[in-house]
Amino acid sequence: QVQLVESGGGLVQAGGSLRLSCAASGLIFSTYVMAWFRQAPGKEREFVGAITWTGYYADSVKGRFTISRDNAKNTVYLQMNSLKPEDTAVYYCATTPYWRDRYDYNHRERYDYWGQGTQVTVSS
């Protein structure tokens, strides 16, 4: 079955950087959309970005975060720069086959598989 394992979270000061990784197994990686979502305490899970052959980003992270993928390693990355305290959240990796396109990339309903999440805390 499909499994996603995130890593790379931690505590960082405002203005700093972190790089999250998500290792996938049990799928033909190159045929799946890979996405990142985040959930802060007391808030809904929200879209951060997704990648097919190109990247798609939430307005709140555009210009600061970059998604990339290594199809040879079955891994997707989220490079986060210029971090702000409001970026504090649990970050989740998600995936679904490309052809499941009933919903747009920024909709949680599009994604069938989720990782367990990794905590990112940005101190002011």
Salt bridges, closest charged atoms under 4 A:
GLU44 OE1 - ARG108 NH2 3.33
GLU46 OE2 - ARG38 NE 2.61
ASP59 OD1 - LYS62 NZ 3.15
ASP87 OD1 - ARG38 NH1 2.90
ASP87 OD2 - ARG64 NH1 2.75
GLU109 OE1 - HIS107 ND1 3.87
ASP112 OD2 - ARG100 NH1 2.56
